[in-house]
Amino acid sequence: MGTDDTKNGWNEYSRLVLAELEKINKKIEENTQDINELRQDLTKLESIKNEMSEVKGWKKEVDEVVSPTQMKELSKEVDELKTFKTKSTTIWVVVQIVFGILATLFGWYLKASS
């Protein structure tokens, strides 16, 4: 009977050890998955960091050519030129229509007076 108790105690203990090992294995798998996700996030962050470096380099090059204030003024001038273009085109069309109407009326007048 003494050996049966020892075997039963060992069986119980081995089951407990096996259950703990399974828990530890599960935790290790979860940690491995978390580490892989962190690596992916780090890769994304590295990509963003590289893009930011490129943008900073581009900004530095642009700042060497034109300052932000100058760029704002230039944008304002372009908007004013667009407005002027629209107004001048509209005026040109109206003048052409008026001259067309006047030429037609003058032609009718000449026919009527002859």
Secondary structure, 3 states (H helix, E strand, C coil): CHHHHHHHHHHHHHHHHHHHHHHHHHHHHHHHHHHHHHHHHHHHHHHHHHHHHHHHHHHHHHHHHCCHHHHHHHHHHHHHHHHHHHHHHHHHHHHHHHHHHHHHHHHHHHHHHC
